[in-house]
Amino acid sequence: MGLYRWTSGVGAVVAMALVACGCSDDFRGTLLAPLMFSEAANDSSGLCREPNDTPEQAILIRTDGTRTRQTIHLPSDVDYFRFLAAAGAQYLVNVETETGGSLQLEITDERGVVQPVTVVNAPGANRNTRSWTTAESGYYFVRVSAPVAANSVVGTYSVWIVVGEDGFEPDNTISQAKEIAINGTWQQHTLPGMADKDYMSFSAWADFHYEFLFDGASGEHVSFAVVDGSGNSVSSRGAPSLVRFDAPSDGTYFVEVIPVDLGALGTYRVSVFSTDPWEPDSTLALATPISTTGEPQRHSFSRVSDQDYLKFQAAAGVTYIIRTDSLGYGVDTQIEIDSASGTALVSDDNSGGGNASMLVWTAPVTGAFFVRVRSTTGGFPGKYVVSIKSN
């Protein structure tokens, strides 16, 4: 039931390099975020190596108070650090020099927009602390530079970030759980302390397969599981880079995230995809049979590019109503009727109301026909219901 993996390819190399050097391991398990990170490594003194002079070379840092050491080796030097942030959470960003004097710091988003921060008074002239509350979830940068002055600071410093509660709080119990969308979008959360725990709810259909991706705070330090309304685990429990869950019945289930030790603290994010039991059905040859009695058949797009084929028997001169409904959040369907040779005969996008589709079609001849259901441009993965009824 539970299968865990690290990001493959370049992402895995970056993650392992960061773990080995001790700079950060705040970017694990992700499959969807862009890879914009330098292969940071520590030298013998424990300093992260250059270059990290641009956002593309940014060193990953955690948001659990772990210090990362670096140097301003020239008055013109600039250092970038990248971190994951959750909307609504407050972050304290600290930069402290080891050789006296203070450095400048600012927070920017991935577009380079400087974020509004509050200067926090901290003991010692060699420390700068900024308080910042995130408006939007995502990855951000800390930019560290020397003041523009004749006595610009050159030397070693430390940067660290401490996070508070996220915008989903309170969510420490099943009854307080907030919903997570089953469409692959990331939902960011924080674990600011060992007493915190997070619950997320989702509606599942029987026999559908669900995959949860975890990215951010160190996965091996987190207890992650899918539980029922009584708190009983219905999936494996462990390091959650990828957790698979097959719903035994229709109902509401919950994602449970609990820190096991201090390595879990910081910011993390979760996403979930669903796969229906009819897969594979992405070609005419693999089409799922469907009746023309109007009985709804449950399906889902496991990814944006997914498409589902259904096969039905039509009688010449009979009119059929083909429609989709019960769409998941962000799902936008398009339906098409194809001949047995795969020729498109007619299609529809939004005639079913909202993002749902509907076709009223009269069969020209008796025989087998196919309904192709796919996601329109800009639509999300997720569930839907399709039905065919003779009129």
LOPA-392457 format. One record per residue (C-alpha): residue number from 0; residue in one letter; x negated, y, z. Coordinates in Angstrom, 2 decimals, padded with zeros to 5 digits, always signed. Layout:
<nodes>
NODE   resi   resn         x         y         z
NODE    NUM      a         X         Y         Z
...
</nodes>
This chain:
<nodes>
NODE   resi   resn         x         y         z
NODE      0      m   +000.00   +000.00   +000.00
NODE      1      g   -002.84   +002.43   +000.76
NODE      2      l   -005.59   +003.19   -001.73
NODE      3      y   -008.12   +005.95   -001.19
NODE      4      r   -010.60   +007.53   -003.56
NODE      5      w   -012.90   +010.50   -003.95
NODE      6      t   -012.80   +012.81   -006.92
NODE      7      s   -014.43   +011.06   -009.85
NODE      8      g   -017.25   +012.31   -012.06
NODE      9      v   -018.82   +015.69   -011.45
NODE     10      g   -016.46   +016.43   -008.56
NODE     11      a   -017.67   +013.38   -006.67
NODE     12      v   -021.31   +014.33   -007.22
NODE     13      v   -020.62   +017.82   -005.89
NODE     14      a   -018.67   +016.52   -002.87
NODE     15      m   -021.35   +013.99   -001.95
NODE     16      a   -024.11   +016.57   -002.33
NODE     17      l   -022.26   +018.91   -000.01
NODE     18      v   -021.67   +016.23   +002.59
NODE     19      a   -025.29   +015.12   +002.48
NODE     20      c   -026.65   +018.63   +002.91
NODE     21      g   -024.24   +019.64   +005.66
NODE     22      c   -023.18   +022.86   +003.93
NODE     23      s   -019.57   +021.79   +003.52
NODE     24      d   -017.24   +018.98   +002.62
NODE     25      d   -014.14   +021.14   +002.24
NODE     26      f   -013.33   +020.04   -001.32
NODE     27      r   -012.57   +016.34   -001.29
NODE     28      g   -010.03   +014.24   -003.13
NODE     29      t   -008.89   +016.92   -005.56
NODE     30      l   -008.01   +016.03   -009.13
NODE     31      l   -006.39   +019.24   -010.30
NODE     32      a   -008.48   +022.20   -009.14
NODE     33      p   -011.22   +023.64   -011.37
NODE     34      l   -014.80   +022.60   -010.62
NODE     35      m   -016.57   +025.91   -010.02
NODE     36      f   -019.22   +024.97   -007.50
NODE     37      s   -022.98   +024.88   -007.35
NODE     38      e   -024.72   +021.69   -006.25
NODE     39      a   -025.65   +023.24   -002.94
NODE     40      a   -028.40   +021.61   -000.91
NODE     41      n   -030.31   +022.41   +002.25
NODE     42      d   -034.02   +022.96   +002.44
NODE     43      s   -036.12   +021.66   +005.36
NODE     44      s   -035.13   +024.61   +007.54
NODE     45      g   -031.40   +023.94   +007.11
NODE     46      l   -030.76   +026.86   +004.77
NODE     47      c   -028.53   +026.42   +001.75
NODE     48      r   -030.59   +026.91   -001.39
NODE     49      e   -030.17   +029.57   -003.99
NODE     50      p   -028.68   +030.36   -006.38
NODE     51      n   -025.26   +031.37   -005.13
NODE     52      d   -025.31   +034.83   -006.72
NODE     53      t   -022.05   +034.48   -008.68
NODE     54      p   -018.56   +033.05   -008.03
NODE     55      e   -019.43   +030.14   -010.32
NODE     56      q   -022.36   +029.26   -008.04
NODE     57      a   -020.43   +029.74   -004.79
NODE     58      i   -021.25   +027.46   -001.85
NODE     59      l   -018.28   +025.67   -000.36
NODE     60      i   -017.58   +026.39   +003.29
NODE     61      r   -015.05   +025.01   +005.74
NODE     62      t   -012.56   +026.99   +007.80
NODE     63      d   -013.12   +025.19   +011.11
NODE     64      g   -015.83   +027.48   +012.51
NODE     65      t   -018.75   +025.48   +011.06
NODE     66      r   -021.69   +027.81   +010.38
NODE     67      t   -023.46   +027.89   +007.03
NODE     68      r   -026.93   +029.51   +006.94
NODE     69      q   -028.30   +031.48   +003.99
NODE     70      t   -030.72   +034.32   +003.30
NODE     71      i   -030.61   +037.74   +001.73
NODE     72      h   -034.06   +037.43   +000.18
NODE     73      l   -034.01   +040.81   -001.63
NODE     74      p   -032.12   +044.04   -000.93
NODE     75      s   -030.28   +043.47   -004.22
NODE     76      d   -029.34   +039.85   -003.43
NODE     77      v   -025.65   +038.86   -003.36
NODE     78      d   -024.30   +035.56   -002.01
NODE     79      y   -020.93   +033.93   -002.69
NODE     80      f   -019.10   +031.33   -000.61
NODE     81      r   -015.82   +029.66   -001.54
NODE     82      f   -013.08   +028.38   +000.79
NODE     83      l   -009.53   +027.05   +000.70
NODE     84      a   -006.81   +029.21   +002.30
NODE     85      a   -003.15   +028.62   +003.16
NODE     86      a   -000.48   +031.30   +002.67
NODE     87      g   +000.57   +033.00   +005.89
NODE     88      a   -002.44   +031.85   +007.91
NODE     89      q   -004.81   +034.26   +009.63
NODE     90      y   -008.54   +033.85   +008.97
NODE     91      l   -011.44   +035.36   +010.93
NODE     92      v   -014.43   +035.67   +008.60
NODE     93      n   -017.77   +036.19   +010.36
NODE     94      v   -021.23   +037.11   +009.09
NODE     95      e   -024.09   +037.38   +011.60
NODE     96      t   -027.76   +038.15   +010.90
NODE     97      e   -030.57   +036.43   +012.77
NODE     98      t   -033.08   +039.24   +012.28
NODE     99      g   -031.05   +042.31   +013.31
NODE    100      g   -028.93   +044.73   +011.35
NODE    101      s   -025.59   +044.01   +009.72
NODE    102      l   -024.53   +042.82   +006.28
NODE    103      q   -021.56   +043.79   +004.15
NODE    104      l   -018.83   +041.27   +003.43
NODE    105      e   -015.64   +041.25   +001.42
NODE    106      i   -013.04   +038.65   +000.47
NODE    107      t   -011.89   +038.28   -003.13
NODE    108      d   -009.50   +035.97   -004.94
NODE    109      e   -010.44   +033.95   -008.01
NODE    110      r   -009.57   +036.92   -010.23
NODE    111      g   -012.06   +039.10   -008.36
NODE    112      v   -009.38   +041.16   -006.58
NODE    113      v   -010.65   +042.40   -003.21
NODE    114      q   -008.33   +041.37   -000.36
NODE    115      p   -007.11   +043.78   +002.33
NODE    116      v   -008.81   +042.97   +005.63
NODE    117      t   -008.94   +044.35   +009.15
NODE    118      v   -012.29   +045.10   +010.80
NODE    119      v   -012.52   +043.28   +014.13
NODE    120      n   -014.84   +044.62   +016.82
NODE    121      a   -017.33   +041.94   +017.78
NODE    122      p   -020.21   +041.99   +020.26
NODE    123      g   -023.59   +042.76   +018.75
NODE    124      a   -024.44   +045.13   +015.91
NODE    125      n   -025.69   +042.21   +013.84
NODE    126      r   -022.22   +040.68   +013.35
NODE    127      n   -019.38   +041.68   +011.02
NODE    128      t   -015.96   +040.09   +011.56
NODE    129      r   -012.94   +040.55   +009.31
NODE    130      s   -009.37   +039.45   +010.02
NODE    131      w   -007.33   +038.50   +006.97
NODE    132      t   -003.86   +036.99   +006.52
NODE    133      t   -003.37   +035.15   +003.24
NODE    134      a   -000.59   +036.25   +000.93
NODE    135      e   -000.97   +033.32   -001.49
NODE    136      s   -002.44   +029.85   -001.09
NODE    137      g   -005.55   +028.99   -003.07
NODE    138      y   -009.33   +029.26   -003.16
NODE    139      y   -011.03   +032.53   -002.20
NODE    140      f   -014.55   +033.92   -002.02
NODE    141      v   -016.63   +035.56   +000.68
NODE    142      r   -019.13   +037.97   -000.88
NODE    143      v   -022.13   +038.87   +001.30
NODE    144      s   -024.57   +041.66   +000.40
NODE    145      a   -026.99   +044.10   +002.00
NODE    146      p   -025.92   +047.69   +002.71
NODE    147      v   -027.05   +050.21   +000.12
NODE    148      a   -029.76   +051.95   +002.12
NODE    149      a   -033.50   +052.28   +002.36
NODE    150      n   -033.54   +049.89   +005.32
NODE    151      s   -031.39   +047.21   +003.70
NODE    152      v   -031.28   +043.98   +005.66
NODE    153      v   -033.40   +041.15   +004.31
NODE    154      g   -033.43   +037.85   +006.20
NODE    155      t   -031.45   +034.88   +007.43
NODE    156      y   -027.80   +035.01   +008.39
NODE    157      s   -024.86   +032.72   +009.13
NODE    158      v   -021.32   +032.82   +007.76
NODE    159      w   -018.37   +031.00   +009.34
NODE    160      i   -014.58   +031.11   +009.17
NODE    161      v   -012.00   +030.28   +011.84
NODE    162      v   -008.34   +029.74   +010.89
NODE    163      g   -005.09   +030.01   +012.82
NODE    164      e   -001.61   +028.58   +012.20
NODE    165      d   -000.25   +028.43   +008.67
NODE    166      g   +003.04   +029.83   +007.35
NODE    167      f   +004.87   +026.49   +007.77
NODE    168      e   +004.68   +026.53   +011.56
NODE    169      p   +006.35   +025.30   +013.61
NODE    170      d   +006.09   +021.89   +011.96
NODE    171      n   +004.71   +019.77   +014.80
NODE    172      t   +007.68   +017.36   +014.92
NODE    173      i   +009.81   +015.48   +012.42
NODE    174      s   +012.77   +017.75   +013.20
NODE    175      q   +010.63   +020.79   +012.28
NODE    176      a   +009.29   +019.34   +009.01
NODE    177      k   +009.32   +021.58   +005.93
NODE    178      e   +009.97   +020.13   +002.48
NODE    179      i   +007.18   +019.32   +000.05
NODE    180      a   +008.00   +019.32   -003.69
NODE    181      i   +007.42   +016.05   -005.57
NODE    182      n   +005.93   +017.66   -008.67
NODE    183      g   +002.17   +017.65   -008.18
NODE    184      t   +001.90   +021.22   -006.89
NODE    185      w   -000.38   +021.71   -003.89
NODE    186      q   +001.01   +022.65   -000.49
NODE    187      q   -001.61   +024.23   +001.80
NODE    188      h   -001.68   +023.77   +005.57
NODE    189      t   -004.05   +024.32   +008.48
NODE    190      l   -005.13   +022.34   +011.53
NODE    191      p   -006.50   +025.06   +013.82
NODE    192      g   -006.80   +022.83   +016.89
NODE    193      m   -006.66   +019.24   +018.09
NODE    194      a   -003.19   +019.78   +019.57
NODE    195      d   -001.74   +020.65   +016.16
NODE    196      k   -000.02   +018.16   +013.88
NODE    197      d   +001.93   +018.74   +010.68
NODE    198      y   +005.05   +017.10   +009.24
NODE    199      m   +006.40   +017.51   +005.69
NODE    200      s   +009.69   +016.05   +004.47
NODE    201      f   +010.61   +014.67   +001.05
NODE    202      s   +013.59   +012.91   -000.49
NODE    203      a   +012.74   +009.53   -002.03
NODE    204      w   +014.59   +007.11   -004.28
NODE    205      a   +014.45   +003.35   -003.74
NODE    206      d   +011.81   +001.51   -005.79
NODE    207      f   +010.14   +004.75   -006.88
NODE    208      h   +006.39   +004.92   -006.42
NODE    209      y   +004.83   +007.98   -004.73
NODE    210      e   +001.18   +009.07   -004.69
NODE    211      f   -000.12   +011.62   -002.21
NODE    212      l   -003.36   +013.48   -002.90
NODE    213      f   -005.24   +015.13   -000.03
NODE    214      d   -007.82   +017.88   -000.43
NODE    215      g   -009.59   +020.08   +002.09
NODE    216      a   -010.39   +019.23   +005.70
NODE    217      s   -012.48   +016.07   +006.08
NODE    218      g   -010.15   +013.20   +005.22
NODE    219      e   -011.82   +010.55   +007.36
NODE    220      h   -011.13   +012.68   +010.43
NODE    221      v   -007.38   +012.86   +009.76
NODE    222      s   -004.66   +010.30   +010.43
NODE    223      f   -002.36   +010.54   +007.41
NODE    224      a   +000.77   +008.43   +006.88
NODE    225      v   +004.29   +008.39   +005.49
NODE    226      v   +006.80   +007.77   +008.30
NODE    227      d   +010.55   +007.31   +008.56
NODE    228      g   +012.94   +009.43   +010.60
NODE    229      s   +011.99   +007.55   +013.77
NODE    230      g   +008.28   +008.14   +013.26
NODE    231      n   +007.51   +004.57   +012.21
NODE    232      s   +004.78   +004.25   +009.59
NODE    233      v   +006.01   +003.00   +006.22
NODE    234      s   +002.66   +003.41   +004.47
NODE    235      s   -000.89   +002.63   +005.44
NODE    236      r   -002.54   +005.06   +007.84
NODE    237      g   -006.08   +006.29   +007.31
NODE    238      a   -008.35   +008.52   +005.23
NODE    239      p   -005.91   +010.15   +002.81
NODE    240      s   -007.79   +011.01   -000.39
NODE    241      l   -005.02   +009.05   -002.13
NODE    242      v   -002.12   +007.30   -000.39
NODE    243      r   +000.40   +005.21   -002.29
NODE    244      f   +003.94   +004.62   -001.04
NODE    245      d   +006.81   +002.57   -002.50
NODE    246      a   +010.15   +003.72   -001.13
NODE    247      p   +012.06   +000.74   +000.31
NODE    248      s   +015.39   +002.60   +000.14
NODE    249      d   +016.91   +005.98   -000.65
NODE    250      g   +016.36   +008.51   +002.10
NODE    251      t   +014.30   +011.26   +003.63
NODE    252      y   +010.74   +010.40   +004.59
NODE    253      f   +007.97   +012.41   +006.20
NODE    254      v   +004.27   +013.04   +005.67
NODE    255      e   +002.48   +012.98   +009.03
NODE    256      v   -000.94   +014.64   +009.38
NODE    257      i   -002.70   +014.37   +012.75
NODE    258      p   -006.34   +015.35   +013.51
NODE    259      v   -008.41   +012.49   +014.92
NODE    260      d   -011.45   +014.57   +015.90
NODE    261      l   -012.91   +018.05   +015.41
NODE    262      g   -014.03   +017.24   +011.86
NODE    263      a   -010.39   +017.43   +010.76
NODE    264      l   -009.90   +021.07   +011.71
NODE    265      g   -009.58   +023.73   +009.04
NODE    266      t   -007.52   +024.17   +005.90
NODE    267      y   -006.23   +021.32   +003.75
NODE    268      r   -003.65   +020.75   +001.04
NODE    269      v   -001.37   +017.91   -000.11
NODE    270      s   +000.39   +017.13   -003.39
NODE    271      v   +002.69   +014.28   -004.38
NODE    272      f   +003.74   +012.65   -007.67
NODE    273      s   +006.48   +010.10   -008.33
NODE    274      t   +006.70   +007.25   -010.83
NODE    275      d   +009.98   +005.48   -011.64
NODE    276      p   +010.36   +001.67   -011.79
NODE    277      w   +011.09   +001.75   -015.55
NODE    278      e   +007.51   +002.59   -016.45
NODE    279      p   +005.93   +002.05   -018.89
NODE    280      d   +008.59   +003.47   -021.24
NODE    281      s   +006.72   +006.13   -023.20
NODE    282      t   +007.22   +004.61   -026.69
NODE    283      l   +010.11   +003.23   -028.76
NODE    284      a   +008.73   -000.28   -028.30
NODE    285      l   +008.84   +000.12   -024.51
NODE    286      a   +012.26   +001.79   -024.35
NODE    287      t   +014.48   +001.05   -021.36
NODE    288      p   +017.96   -000.32   -022.17
NODE    289      i   +020.80   +001.89   -020.96
NODE    290      s   +024.55   +001.34   -021.08
NODE    291      t   +027.06   +003.73   -022.65
NODE    292      t   +029.47   +003.58   -019.69
NODE    293      g   +028.18   +006.81   -018.17
NODE    294      e   +026.36   +005.05   -015.34
NODE    295      p   +023.43   +007.27   -014.31
NODE    296      q   +019.90   +005.90   -014.60
NODE    297      r   +017.15   +007.38   -012.41
NODE    298      h   +013.83   +008.38   -013.96
NODE    299      s   +010.91   +010.70   -013.29
NODE    300      f   +008.10   +012.43   -015.14
NODE    301      s   +004.89   +011.28   -013.49
NODE    302      r   +003.02   +014.11   -015.22
NODE    303      v   +003.86   +017.08   -017.44
NODE    304      s   +003.00   +015.16   -020.64
NODE    305      d   +005.13   +012.13   -019.67
NODE    306      q   +008.06   +011.08   -021.84
NODE    307      d   +010.70   +008.37   -021.42
NODE    308      y   +012.52   +006.38   -024.11
NODE    309      l   +015.92   +004.76   -023.62
NODE    310      k   +017.64   +002.36   -026.04
NODE    311      f   +021.41   +002.09   -026.54
NODE    312      q   +023.80   +000.42   -028.95
NODE    313      a   +026.09   +002.80   -030.87
NODE    314      a   +029.16   +002.16   -032.99
NODE    315      a   +029.80   +004.09   -036.20
NODE    316      g   +032.21   +007.01   -035.72
NODE    317      v   +032.06   +006.90   -031.91
NODE    318      t   +031.05   +010.08   -030.07
NODE    319      y   +028.56   +009.87   -027.22
NODE    320      i   +027.71   +012.36   -024.50
NODE    321      i   +024.05   +012.16   -023.47
NODE    322      r   +022.98   +014.30   -020.53
NODE    323      t   +020.43   +014.80   -017.78
NODE    324      d   +021.17   +016.09   -014.29
NODE    325      s   +020.01   +015.88   -010.64
NODE    326      l   +016.71   +017.43   -011.70
NODE    327      g   +013.88   +017.71   -009.19
NODE    328      y   +012.36   +021.07   -008.31
NODE    329      g   +010.81   +022.68   -011.42
NODE    330      v   +011.83   +019.85   -013.78
NODE    331      d   +013.02   +021.04   -017.22
NODE    332      t   +014.19   +018.29   -019.58
NODE    333      q   +014.58   +018.13   -023.33
NODE    334      i   +016.47   +015.26   -024.95
NODE    335      e   +016.34   +013.93   -028.49
NODE    336      i   +018.14   +011.13   -030.33
NODE    337      d   +015.93   +009.06   -032.61
NODE    338      s   +016.73   +006.42   -035.20
NODE    339      a   +015.31   +002.92   -034.97
NODE    340      s   +012.40   +004.09   -037.15
NODE    341      g   +011.61   +006.95   -034.75
NODE    342      t   +013.06   +009.74   -036.89
NODE    343      a   +014.41   +012.61   -034.78
NODE    344      l   +018.12   +013.15   -035.52
NODE    345      v   +019.18   +015.86   -033.06
NODE    346      s   +017.83   +017.44   -029.87
NODE    347      d   +018.80   +019.75   -027.01
NODE    348      d   +017.07   +021.67   -024.25
NODE    349      n   +019.34   +023.47   -021.79
NODE    350      s   +022.97   +022.76   -022.79
NODE    351      g   +023.54   +020.75   -019.59
NODE    352      g   +023.33   +023.87   -017.41
NODE    353      g   +020.14   +025.36   -016.00
NODE    354      n   +017.21   +023.17   -017.00
NODE    355      a   +019.42   +020.14   -017.70
NODE    356      s   +020.14   +018.89   -021.21
NODE    357      m   +023.28   +017.62   -022.97
NODE    358      l   +024.12   +016.33   -026.45
NODE    359      v   +027.52   +015.48   -027.92
NODE    360      w   +026.73   +013.23   -030.87
NODE    361      t   +028.70   +010.99   -033.23
NODE    362      a   +026.94   +007.87   -034.47
NODE    363      p   +026.71   +007.76   -038.30
NODE    364      v   +026.31   +003.97   -038.40
NODE    365      t   +026.48   +001.01   -036.06
NODE    366      g   +023.15   -000.01   -034.58
NODE    367      a   +020.42   +000.70   -032.05
NODE    368      f   +019.42   +004.29   -031.30
NODE    369      f   +016.96   +005.83   -028.88
NODE    370      v   +017.02   +008.76   -026.47
NODE    371      r   +013.70   +010.48   -025.91
NODE    372      v   +013.50   +012.53   -022.68
NODE    373      r   +010.50   +014.76   -022.13
NODE    374      s   +009.45   +017.79   -020.11
NODE    375      t   +009.63   +021.15   -021.86
NODE    376      t   +006.71   +023.56   -021.93
NODE    377      g   +006.28   +025.04   -018.45
NODE    378      g   +008.25   +022.28   -016.74
NODE    379      f   +006.96   +020.34   -013.74
NODE    380      p   +006.73   +016.59   -013.18
NODE    381      g   +009.50   +015.15   -011.05
NODE    382      k   +012.74   +013.21   -010.98
NODE    383      y   +015.91   +013.40   -013.07
NODE    384      v   +019.00   +011.34   -013.90
NODE    385      v   +020.08   +010.45   -017.45
NODE    386      s   +023.41   +009.00   -018.61
NODE    387      i   +025.16   +008.07   -021.86
NODE    388      k   +028.96   +007.86   -022.11
NODE    389      s   +031.08   +006.99   -025.13
NODE    390      n   +033.89   +009.43   -025.67
</nodes>
